[in-house]
Each structure stands twice: as structure tokens, then as C-alpha cells.
Amino acid sequence: MNADLEALIRLQEIRDRITTLTHRIETEIPAHIAELETELRQVKDRVEAGQADIQAAQRERARLELDLKTADEKIVKYKAALMQVKTNDEYRAALNEIDYTNRTRGDLENRVLELMELVETRREELKELEAELRTEDEKIQADRKVLEDERGELVAQRAAQEKAAAAIEAKLPENMAAAYRRISSVRGGVALARAEDAVCQACNMRMRPAIFQQVKRNEQVILCDSCGRILFHVEPPAPEEAPLSGETPAAATTHASPASRQGE
């Protein structure tokens, strides 16, 4: 194989690895970390919602207790007024006010009790949520550290691969290195394409038989007429000979080698 073509193939393999590493470093790992943060945020939101419910219930309870105090003051006022009324109508009116205020006060007390029970329930739920949050936070922080460590290792690997690619490019003829960079820039980072059965495996375009024969020799740099990538050929591995039906591999070997039997 042409040495420059072999170097280009090696360079493309390294660049492919760099692309894979970059995708993992810059896309997959950040996306995974974002998922972890979203999971944690959801638990935090539930904790904050529970805290908000408790605070809202406590504010409403404080307001109702003020209303209760006001109702008590009204009842005292109306009872004092009973001692000063001069007519039956005034007396009945004062009694009606006291009765209405007592009913209102009873409703307020019931609501205060409901809020007290609600706060107690929410506090128990909040304890469970806070425990879940601590557990989830520890787990997510551990998972995040694993991902961050992996990212650091992959960054180091990518730097090593970049150094190896630069070393190969430095040894290439300048015109060939420039051609590689130009093709790579317009073909999504893939400047080489394997040719198989007279077809470019990158763009699926068939090439002339004479061109394919030249490509198969891997003795020079040949560009695909369709996509412009540098073509190369890799011979497929030779298929293993299958034993004849009913024979073991050893028997097949003996059957295939009559000369050896003659020597026995």
C-alpha cells in the first residue's frame, strides 16, 4: 500500500475517534448531567411546594385567628348591649347578632382545626420529601462525579489523539495534507471512503471498472468522482473452507489432502 495513503487511512481512523470522543464529551455527558439535575430539581420542587403549602396554611390560620378575636369582641359588645336595650325589638336584634356571630365563630374554629391538621400532615410529608431529597442529592452527586471523571479522562484521550493526528499530518506532503483538510471540511469530517465491489461506500456511487482496479491496488491517491473523497480498498478476509457434510473437520482435511495419504 502507498505509504501516504496508509497514513491518510490512519489519520482518518484517529479523526473518527476524536469525533466520537468529542460527541461524548460535549453532547452525551452534558445531556446526562442535565437529566440528573432535572431529577434533583423535581424533588426540590416538591419540597418547596410542601413548604409553600405549610406557609400558606399558617398565614390563613393567623388571619382566621384574628377573625376569631374580632368575633369574640363582637360577642362581648353585643352581650353588654343586652343590658342597655329598652325594647323587645332591640333585645331580639342583639340576640340575633350574638347567635350569628357565634355560628360564624364556630365555622372559624372548625377551619382553624382543619388547617392545624393540614399543617401537621404536610409537615410529616415534608420530612419524607426532605429525606428523599437528601438521598437523591447524594446519589446524583455521586453519578455526576462519575460523569465528570469520565469527561476528564476522555478529554485527555482526545488530546492524545489530536497529538497523534498532528504528527501524521506533519509527515504528509503538504499538498496531500491540505487536500485531506479541504475534503474533511466539506464532507463532515470524513475525507476517506472505502471502495467495495466498485462502489464508493460513502456516497454509494458506482465507479468505472478501470478506476476500481486502480483503487484496489492502493498505490496512489484517487478521488471519488461523485463525492470527492479519497478512495481506498480493503480486501475481505478469505472465507474458511467448510467441511463436507457428515465429516468432522479432521476427516475433511484428510479428504482434501490425497497426497498425504499416498505418503502414508
N, C-alpha and C positions, 0 to 999 in steps of 0.2 A: 504493500500500500504506500502511496505517496506520503512522505513524511509530513508535509504541510497539511494534507487532507486529514491524516491521522490526528494531527494537533488540533485541527478545527473540530473534529468529532469529539475529542476530549474536552475542548473548550465548551462546546455546546452542552455536553453532559454536565459540566460544572455549572454553567449558567442555568440549566434546568433545575439543578439542586438549589441554587441561590434563589430562584423564583419560588420554589416550594417552601424554602425556609422563610422568605420574606412574607409569603401569604400567611404562614403560621404565626410569625412574629407580629405582623401589622394588622391582620384581619381576624384570624381564628381566636388567638389568645385574648385580644381586647374584647371580642364579642362574648367570649366565655366569662370574662371578668365582669362585663356589663350585665350578663344574666345573673351572676352571683349577687351583684349589687342590687339588682331589681328584686330578687328574692328577699334580701335583707330589708330593703325599703318597704316591701309589702308587710312584713312582720312589724316593722317600726310604725307604719301607718295604722295598723290595728291597735298597737299600744297607744298611739297618740289619740286615736278615735275613742278608746276606752277612757283615757284621761279627760278628754273633752266632754264625754258623757257625764262623768262624775262632777266635773266643774259646773256644767250646765245644771245638773240636778241640785247641786249645793247652792247655786245662785237662785234657782227657783224656790228652794226651801227657805232661804233667807228672806226672799220677797214675801212668801206666804206667812212667815212668822211675824213680819211687820204688819201684814193684814190681820193676823190674829190679835196682835196687840191693839190695833185700831178697833177691832170688833169688841174686845174686852172693854176698851174705853167707852165705846158707844153704849154697851150694856149698863155700865156704871152710871152713865149720864141719863139713860132712859129710866133706870130704877130710881134715881134721885128725882127725876121729873114726876114720877108717880106720886110722890109725897106733896107735890105742889099743884096738881091738877084740880080744877074746880068743877068740871062737868064730866058726865059719864062718857061723852064722845072723846074728850081729851084722854080719859083714862084708858078707853079701848084702843085708841090710837097709839098710846105709849106701850101698851101690852103687845100690840101687833108688831111694833118696831122691835121690841125685845125678842119676840118669837122669831121674826125674820132674821135678826142678827144672830140668834142662837143657831138657827139652821145653817146660816152662812158659815158660822164659826165651826160647826160640825163638819161641813164639807171641806173647810180649810184644814182641819185637823186630820181628816182622812187622807187628804192629798199629801200632807206633810209626812204621814206614816208611810204612804206609798213611796215617796221619794227617799225616805230613810232606808226602806227595804231595797229600793233600786240601787242606791249608792253602795249598800253592803254587798249586793250581788255583783255589781260592776267592779268593786274592789277585789273580790275573790277572782273574778275573771281576769282582772288586770295582773294579779300575782302570777297566774298561769301564763299569761301572754309575756310578761317580763322574763319569766324563766325560759320560755320558748325563745325569746329574743336573745338571751344570753347564750343559749345552746347553739342557735342558728348563727349568731355572730362568731362564736368560736370556730364552728365548722367552716363557715365561709372564709374567715381569715386564714385558716389552715389551707383550704383549697386555693385561695388566692396566692398564698406564698408558694405553693407548688407550681402554679402557673407562672409566677414571676421568676422563680428559679429556672423553670424551663425556658422562659424567654431569654434570660441571661445566657444560658448555655447555647441556645440557638443563635443568638447574636454573635457569640464567639465563633461558632461554627461558620456562620455566614462570612465573618471577617476572614477566616482562614480560607474559605472557598474563593472569596474575592481576590485574596493574595495569590492563590494558585492560578486563577484565571488571568490575572495581570501578568504573571510570569510566562504563561503560554503566549499571550498576545505579544509580549516583548520579544519573543523569539521568532514570531511570524514575520514574513516580509511585510513591509509597511502597506503595500497596495492590497495584500490579502487581508490583513487585519482591518484595514479601512473598509474593504468590501464586506467583511463579516459584520462590522458595526453598522454599516449602512443597511444591509438586508435585515439585520436583527431589529433595527429601529422601526422599520416599516412592516415587519411581519410578527409583531407581538413577542419579540424576544427569541424567536425560533428562526435561525438563519440556515439550518441544515435540514434536509429531508431524506429519508431512506427511500431508495428505489427498489421496487419488488415487482416481478412479472411485468416489467416495462411500464409501471405505473408509479407516479410520484405519490408517496403515502401522505404527503401534506395537503396537496390540492386535488388528488385523485385524477389527475390528467395523465393520459397515456402518452408515452414518448415514442419516437421512431425507433425501430429495432436497432439501427446502427448506433444511435445515441446510447441506447440501453447497454449495448455491448461495450461501449467505451466506459460507461459508468461502472459496469461490473468489474472492470479491471482496476478501478480505484487508483489510476495512475496520474490523473490530472483533475483539476477543479472544473466541474461542469455545472452550469446553472440550469434549473428547470425553465423551459420556455414559457411556462404558464405563470408560476408564482415567483420565479426568480431566485429560489433558494438553492443552496449548494447541495448537489446530489451525491450520495454515496450508497454503496451496496454492501450488504452483509449476507454471506452465504448461509442458508438454513442448515441446521445440523442434519447429518445423514441419518435416515431412519434406521432403527435397529431391525435386523432380519428376524422375522417371526418364525418359530419352529413349525414344522409340518404338523398337520392335525394328528393327534394321538401320540405324538412323540414328546419326550422330555427334551429340554434344551441340550442335554449331553448327547442324546440319541440323534438329534438334528445335526449337531456338529459332526458327529461320526459319519452321518449320511451324506453330509455336504463335502466330506474330505476323503474321496476314494483312494487318493494317493497314499494316505496314511495307513489305510487298511492293507494296501499292497505291500507296505513295508513291514507289516507285522509277521 
